[in-house]
Amino acid sequence: MIERIIEYSARNRVIVLMIFALIVAAGIWSAYKTPVDAIPDLSDNQVIVFTDYPGRSPQVVEDQVTYPLAVNLQGLPQVKAVRASSAFGFSMIYVIFEDKADIYWARTRVLERLNYAASLLPPGVVPTLGPDGTGVGHVFWYTIEGKGYDLEQLRTLQDWFVRYQLNTVQGVAEVASIGGYVREYQIDLDPNKLFAYNMKVGKVMEAVKASNKDVGGRLIEQADAEYLIRGRGYVQSKADLENIVVGADMRGTPIYVKNLGTVQMGGAIRRGMLDMNGEGEAVGGIVVMRYGENAKDVIDRVKVKIKDLEKGLPPGVKIAVSYDRSDLIERAIDTLKHNLLEESVVVSLVILVFLLHFQSALVIVLTLPISVLIAFITMKLMGVSSNIMSLGGIAIAIGVLVDAGVIMVENCYRHLSEMPPEERAGKRLEVVIASAKQVGRAIFFSLAIIVLSFVPVFLLEGQEGKMFHPLAFTKTFSMMGSAMIAITLVPVLMYYFMRGKMPPESANPVSTFFIKLYSPVIRWVLVWKKTTIALNLVALGIAIPLFMHLGSEFMPPLDEGSLLYMPVTLPNVSITEAKRLIQVQDTIIKSVPEVQHVLGKVGRAETSTDPAPVSMFESIIILKPKEQWRPGIKKADIVAELDGKLQQIGVRNGWTQPIINRINMLSTGVRTDLGVKIFGSDLNVLKDLAVQAEAILKPIPGAADVVAERVTGGNYIDIDIDREAAARYGVNVADVQDVIETALGGATLSTTVEGRNRFPIRIRYERDYRDSIPAIRQILVGSADGAQVPLAMVTKLKVSTGAPEINSEGGLLRSLVFLNVRGRDMGGFVNEAKQVLEKNLKLPAGYYVAWSGQWENQVRAKARLQVLIPMGMVIIFILLYFTFHSALEASMVMLSVPFALVGGVYLVSALGYNMSVAVWVGFIALYGIAVETGVVMVIYLHEALDKKLINGPCTEQDIYDATFEGAVLRLRPKLMTVAVALLGLVPIMWSSGTGADVMKPIAAPMIGGMLSSAVHVLIMTPVIFVLMKKRELRKGTLKYSGMKH
């Protein structure tokens, strides 16, 4: 089959060139049209159920909303986890589905269940689904700035103009507002005036509700025309509210709202704010990207829309970018593009140096970009974006992509150079076809080995699967492309280019140098066989303890180029104090020379994708380009310097990065890299256990940013109704609750309609009558007979502490200890910390501890790899058996795998890398290449021995001579395949841009392993081959191999 394709291509050259011209055109189009991103989307399939329950404490929200919903959502198909959070005024439930579930199918299942579960909720409480955005959907933050405009005006502009216009952009799921003040009509009642007019709060509420609506009276016909009838009754101004009639006094004089209190414009209660560079409050928005969209495209469309919108903004107002993920995307893609370019140059130079024939080298070099373009075509067809990992797949394959071409061209060159120059022109086509056919089968099998050895990467699951599948796809597709090119385009190019002077290999100084170097080595090892084997076993023996002592982690961290400072303060902090703290922090952060810009957020933005309480701060720190940093400063130094400067009383520091923080929070519910979850049924017990665990974990080497979540510590004023006293005064429990809810807490009665803007109307007691406990005691409650009774007469007031936020998972309450690991590998840290925690933390019955964060992923990935890597080995062994038809010879080639591991382990250990999924992917890629090199060597050894066997029976000396000849005379193609694969990866190791920190751990084991496997193949394989063939000779079983050469 392969031979027929080679012959057809060589004889129909124009057709082949036309097909490849189309492929190149399609590839260039695909390269430009393939969407780009920084990293693959690692977030889980999540559906957020958000329920607003204004003014209610976390415990009330938990009991009345969160618990009934969470337990009903647990039985859904393909659900991995149900996490819930009850906070002041809202409930959030995260339903995490398995990766195979379609997000819109999942949303439909949740909606179906909500239809039933909503009947269990209090009247008027309606659960809604969060936006169909991913966990890493916060791709773009902006602020609205304008001199002479106050925060309320800017927030109104954001809410009613900017936000809705940006929402129309394709790919945007939601635009969340944050900062400033929401404009509100505030009716502040004076209880003394209510008492004087004998007016209940309820009556004022009814009057306001009834005085803010437009109605329609259908139409009438007049003079052959029709007139639509409108009843205009919307509140348009403060005066309209003041003049609402609530009732009349004894003399029939109307009682207006303005007689009972004051009406004013003000800012609504807020649970979040924004600070810019520590210079003061700001108003901004967060663009949440839709599921399955491409971040770069969405951000570009948003920027275009902002440019259009700026024309319609009031004079002096502008929209400024605060966080833009496209910067990271561009930096990451640039790093990989430079790597690909450098690798291509290195590979081309290696080929040129070995062949010293420009036209022949050109054949191979031309195939390289075409293989890459084929990978882009398949990426476009399969919807794989250009990101660090997908381009990384091409980067680690570049050296191997030219292998097939190298072997073909080198073989053809040898045949042509051995012919008299005058015969070449006439026989060129036949020589090209014959020489290509000769190595076609070997090329096919070596490619099959490399492709199939990578199967374990396709079978990874979870985050590691999402991370490395694009890499596996592009590596495999480009390899398949290179194989297709080798048997179709390469014979055509060889025919056209391999002309002119073609000095034989013996005249090539590079080949001659390496043969002179290698010949005495191979002679020595063939004499001292046992010593050679012993030396190799010693190298393997040294590698084993080195391997055992390597640290472990889930993934090498991607340097996003920006920082996220996430300190935690006391749970009962007020928004005023939080504002002061964040401004102090942001001012300190901005003072560091490397910091370009800092945007601080307190609490939550107006979106169900942000569950942050007021005690949670997030400062996004955008760093200047590295060229502008102080000499010798690294990112870790900046973090250490900032951490030292930001030591404040009552504040615990936490450092992470924006994207990884969102991924961690979503996938495990932990915002740091690591977390200890404690499950149980009593919040007070959970708090005590978390604080104990914090104290136990802090002294362990490597622990950083250790802080226990304070699940209690919120301040409460409890108003317990004295039912007997209420009965004596003729007061209903409902009347007391209404007064607490409206007069004290404030109730939104209606919404004004002012053109495109909508503003709430809120009613509440005046501040003086509700801002202290003595004042609250004096609030009046109406009794059945119209008398007004002070609240103190029918209730008991007490101050207590409780939960500022209630978190649950799987139906059990949960507390957390957050921590990061610095200066140590995560696996070693967790193993030590687990032992210390089990020994020192005494858990009551009904409570248990689980390690979470990246550790969960690491455990899952490790278990999966322990199955997949042996499976990969078995696949390679089966392929080798089909190649050699001998289990013994297949085993001989398989020996290159452990010896490839030796060099890989040495280099990984020397560079100080931990064993992570990235390093394992490097080793998996290495195994295929190491085995391929072994196959090439064994085929050449057999070729030399078969020549001897054809001439009659062989002696031991013949076996030695054949082994020497096969190893030495065919050194050039073996060295070329190793050199291009090895040197092609070197540019990755010297790159330092964004994304390099993920690619280096993949490339390191490949480079180290290729060196040691090359040594093994060039030295050990001939030794083992001689031993095997001598044994066969003694047994009388030595025979022709039957292989095609």
VOGUBA-410743 format. One record per residue (C-alpha): x, y, z. Coordinates in steps of 0.2 Angstrom, whole numbers, plus 5000, padded with zeros to 4 digits. Layout:
REM residues N
XYZ/...
END
This chain:
REM residues 1045
500050005000/501350125006/502550074991/501050104979/500750274986/502550324984/502650264966/501050354961/501650514969/503350514961/502550474943/501150604945/502150744952/501050894945/499450814954/500350804970/501050984969/499251044965/498550954980/499851024992/499651194985/497851184991/498351115008/499551255010/498151385006/496951305018/498251295031/498751475030/496851525031/496651405046/498151485055/497351655053/495651605057/495951485072/495451575088/496851605100/496851595119/498151585133/497751415140/496351295137/494751325147/495051215162/493451255171/492151135176/490351125168/489451225181/487651295183/487451425196/485751445205/485651625212/484251675224/484051855230/483251865247/483552045252/483952095270/483951915277/485351845288/486351695281/485551585294/483751635287/484351615269/485151445273/483551375282/482251445270/483151445253/484851365251/484551195260/482851155252/483651195235/485251105237/484550945243/483350945228/484750975216/485850835222/484950695213/485250765195/486050645182/487950675179/488150795194/489850785202/489550905216/488351025224/489051165233/488051295242/488351465250/487151575260/487651755263/486751915269/485351935257/485751805244/485951615241/487151535228/487151355223/488451285212/487951125203/489551045195/489250925181/490350795173/491450855158/490450755146/488850845150/488250975138/488151145147/486451185140/485751015143/486351035161/485451205163/483851125157/483950985170/484251115183/482751215177/481651065178/482151025196/481951215201/480151215194/479751085208/480951155221/480351335220/478651285228/479651245244/480251425245/479451575254/478251675244/479051795231/480751715232/481251665214/482851565211/483651605194/485051525184/486751625183/487451675166/488051535154/489851585157/491351485162/492251495178/493651585169/492351695161/492951865169/494051915154/493952105154/493752235168/493452415165/493152575175/492052725170/493052885174/492453075173/493053225182/491553325189/490453175190/489953085207/489952895210/488052895209/488052975191/489452855185/488552705192/486852755183/487852775167/488552605169/486952515174/485852595161/486952635146/488652555145/488152385153/486652345141/487652405126/489152285130/487852145133/487452155115/489152105110/489251925103/490051805116/489651905131/488551815144/488351955156/489152125161/489152145180/489252315188/490352355203/490652515213/489852675216/488052705222/486452635215/485252785214/483752765225/482252865230/482252855249/480652885260/481252905278/479852905290/479752985307/478952875320/478353015330/477453095316/476652925312/476152915330/475453095329/474453055314/473952875320/474652805304/475452635301/476952605290/475952475280/474652605275/476152725268/476852575259/475152535251/474852715246/476652735237/476352565228/474652625222/475452795216/476752735203/476052665188/475452705170/473852625163/472952605146/471152645142/471152565125/470652695112/469352805105/468952865088/468753055084/468653135067/469152985057/470652955068/471052845083/471752905099/472652785111/472152825129/473552835143/473352855161/475052945166/475452905184/477352865185/478352945199/479453065189/480253165204/480553185222/479053305223/477853175215/478353055230/478153195243/476353235237/475653055238/474153055249/474152925262/472552965271/471653115279/471553175297/469953205308/469553365299/469753285282/471453375278/472553255267/474053175275/475453175262/477053075263/478053235266/477053255282/477653085289/479553105285/480753155272/480953105254/482753115246/483853045233/485252935240/486252775237/485652605240/486452485253/487952405244/488952245247/490352285235/491552435230/492952465219/494552565222/495852625209/497652625213/497252675231/496752845225/494852825229/493252745224/492852695206/491452635196/491752485184/491052335176/491652155173/491352065156/490851885158/491151775143/489951645137/490351465138/491251395123/491751565116/493551625112/494251755124/495251845112/493851865100/492651925113/493852055121/494252125103/492352145100/492052225117/493452345113/492652395097/491052415105/491852525119/492552635105/490852655098/490052695115/491252825119/490452945106/488852935116/489652965134/489353135143/490753255140/492353215150/491853035153/492952895147/492952705149/494752645155/495352465154/495852385170/496152205167/496252135149/496651945147/497051975129/498752045135/499151875142/498551785127/499651885115/501151865126/500951675128/500651655109/502151765105/503251655116/502651495107/502851575090/504651625094/504951455100/504251375084/505351495073/506951455083/506651275082/506351275064/507951365061/508951245072/508251095064/508651165046/510451205051/510651025059/510050955042/511151065032/512651025043/512450835041/512050835023/513150975017/511950975001/510851135001/509551054989/509350894999/509150995015/507851105006/506750955003/506650925022/506551105027/505051135015/504050995023/504151065040/502951215038/501751105028/501650985043/501251135054/499951195042/499151025042/499051035061/498151205060/496951135047/496450995059/496451125074/495151235064/494051085060/494051015077/493751185086/495451175095/496051355099/497851415097/498551415114/500051375124/499651185124/499051165106/500551265099/501651175112/501151005104/501851065088/503451135097/503850965105/503550875089/504550995077/506150885078/505150725075/504150795061/505650795049/506150615054/505250535040/505950655028/507750645035/507750455033/507050465015/508150605009/509750525017/509350355009/509050434992/510650544993/511650394998/510950294982/511250444970/512950494977/513550314974/513050314956/514150394942/513550574939/513250534921/511950394925/510950504938/509950604926/509250454917/508950344932/508450484944/506550444945/506850254947/508150284961/507050404970/505550274969/506650134974/507550224989/505950294995/505050114995/506550045004/506250145020/504350175018/503850035029/505150085043/504450255042/502650195044/503050095059/504150225068/502750355065/501450225072/502450195087/502650385091/500750415088/500150275098/501450305112/500450465115/498750375117/498850385136/498850575135/497150565126/496450465140/496850595154/495350665163/494750815172/495850975172/497450885166/496450805152/495750985146/497551055148/498450915138/497150855125/497551005113/499450965114/499050785110/497950825096/499150945087/500650835090/499750685083/498950785068/500650865063/501450685065/500150615053/500350765042/502250735041/501950545037/500750595023/502050715016/503450585017/502650465006/501850594994/502750754993/504450704998/504750584983/504150734971/505350864979/506750734979/506550714961/506550904957/507950954970/509150814972/510250864958/512050944955/513650894964/513250754976/514850704985/514750534994/514550515012/516350475014/516850645008/515650735021/516850805035/515450795048/514950615044/516850575044/517150655060/515750565069/516250395062/518050425067/517350465085/516150325086/517150175078/518450155092/517050165105/515950035096/517549915094/517849935113/516149905119/515949745107/517549685116/517049735134/515249685133/514949645151/515849805157/514749915145/513149825152/513749855170/514050045167/512350065159/511549975174/512450085186/511750235177/510050165179/510350125197/510850305201/509250365192/508050265203/508450345220/508450515211/506750475204/506050425221/506650585228/505850705215/504550815222/502750805215/501450935211/499950935200/500451065187/501851185185/501151355188/500851465173/501451645175/499951745170/501051905171/499851985184/499551955202/497951935213/498051995231/496651905241/496851955259/495451905272/494952005286/493751985301/492051925295/491052065304/492052205295/490952355289/490952415271/491652585278/493152495286/493352385271/493552535260/494852615271/495852455272/495852425253/496352605250/497852585262/498352415254/498152475236/499252635240/500552515247/500452405232/500552545219/502152615228/503152465222/504152515206/503652355196/501752385198/500952475184/499152475190/498052405204/496152385205/495452335222/493752255224/492852235241/491452115242/490452065227/490052135210/488152125204/488351955197/487951775202/489751725197/490451825211/490051755229/491251865239/490751935256/491252115261/492652035271/493451965255/494652085246/495352055228/496652175221/497152135203/498952195201/499552225183/501452225182/502552325171/503452235157/504952135163/506152255155/505652395166/505952295182/507352325194/508952225189/508852045196/507052055203/505951905200/504051895202/504351795218/505351935225/503952065221/502751945230/503851935245/504152125245/502352165244/501952025257/503152105269/502452285267/500652225268/500652155286/499152235294/498252195310/496652095307/497152055289/497851885283/498751895266/498451775252/499351785235/498751695219/498351745200/496751795192/496351645181/497051505192/496051585206/494451575197/494851395191/495251335209/493751425217/492551335204/493251165203/493551135221/492751285231/494451335237/495251495231/497051445235/498051305228/497751195242/496351185256/495851075270/493951055270/493151005287/491350935286/490050925300/488350985306/488851125319/489551285314/490351325331/491251155331/491851175313/492551345317/493551275332/494151135321/494751255307/495651365319/496551215327/496951145310/497651315305/498851315321/499351135317/499751175298/500651345300/502351275307/502551145293/503951195281/503251255265/501551315272/501151495266/499551605267/498751485280/497151555286/495551465293/493951525286/492951605300/491251515299/490651615314/491051785320/489751885312/488852005324/486951995326/485552085335/484251955338/482452015341/481551875349/479651905350/478851875367/477251795362/476351815379/476752005380/476252025362/474551935365/474252055381/474452205370/473452135355/474952135344/475152005330/476851915327/476651965309/476452155313/478152145323/479052055309/478352185296/479052325307/480752245308/480752205290/480252375283/480452515296/482052445302/482752355287/481952455273/480852385259/480852415241/479052465237/479152505218/480252555204/480152725195/480152725176/481252875169/481452845151/482752695149/483252715168/482452625182/482652675201/482052585216/480852675229/481352625247/480452655263/481252655280/481352745297/482452895298/484252845304/484052925321/482652805325/483552645320/485452655321/485652605340/484952475351/484052595362/483252675347/482752505340/481852465357/480752625355/480152575337/478252575338/477152425333/475252445329/474052345339/472352275334/471452415342/472552555334/473652585349/475552605346/476652495357/478552505359/479552355352/480352335369/478652295377/478352145365/480152075361/481852035369/483352115361/485052035363/486752045354/487551885348/488751815336/488351695322/488851645304/489351785292/489151655278/488651475278/489451355266/488951175263/489351035251/488450875248/487150925261/488450945275/489051115283/490851145278/492351255285/493951275276/495851305280/496551395265/498451375261/499751385247/501351295246/502951395243/504751335242/504251155242/503351025231/501551005235/501550815236/502850805249/502050945259/500350865259/500950695264/501850775279/500450885283/499150745282/500150645295/500350795307/498450835305/497850655308/498950645324/498550815332/496750855326/495450765336/493850755326/492150725335/490950595328/490050645312/491450755307/492850725294/494250805284/494650805266/496150885257/495550985242/496251115229/497551055217/497950905228/496250825222/496750845204/498550775208/497850615216/496650585202/498050615188/499250505197/498050365198/497550385180/499450385174/499850235184/498650135173/498950235156/500850225156/500950035157/499650025144/500650135133/502150025135/501049875130/500449955115/502249995109/502849815113/501449745102/501949865088/503749805090/503249625090/502349655073/503849735066/505149605072/504049455074/505149415089/504649445107/506549445112/507049585099/505449685104/506149675122/507849725116/507149885108/505949915123/507549925134/507850105127/506350155137/507050135155/508750205148/507750355141/507050375158/508850395165/509350555156/507550625159/507650595177/509450665178/508950835169/507350855178/508250835195/509650945190/508451085185/507451065201/505751025193/504450925202/503550775195/501950845188/500750795174/501750905162/503350815166/502450645164/501850705147/503650745142/504150565147/502650495137/503250585122/505050535125/504650345125/503950345107/505450445101/506750325110/505850175104/505850245086/507750275087/508050095093/506950025079/508050115066/509650045074/509049865075/508349875056/510149935051/510949795061/509849665053/510149745036/512049715038/511849545045/510649485031/511949535018/513149415027/511849275029/511349285010/513149235006/513149075016/513349025035/514049155047/515349145060/515549235076/516649355068/515449385054/514149435067/515449565075/515849635058/514049645053/513549735069/515049855067/514549895049/512649915053/513150035068/514550135060/514150145041/512350195044/512750325058/512250475049/510350445048/510350395066/511250545072/510250655061/508550595068/509250605086/510050775083/508450855075/507350785089/508550845102/509151015096/507351055090/506851065108/508251165115/507451335111/506051295123/507351285137/508051455134/506451545132/505851655146/504151725140/502351685146/501951505144/503851445145/503551395163/502351265157/503251205142/505051185150/504451035161/503750945146/505350975136/506650945150/506350755151/506350735132/508050825130/508850725144/508050565139/508550585121/510350605126/510350445137/509250345125/510450395110/511950335120/510950175124/510450145106/512150185099/513150085112/512049955121/510949905107/512449835096/513149745112/511449655116/511249625097/512949535097/512449435112/510749375105/511449325088/512949235096/511649135106/510649095091/512249045081/512648925095/510848855095/510848845076/509348965075/510249105067/509249145051/508849285038/507749415046/506549425032/506449615034/506249735020/507649865020/
END
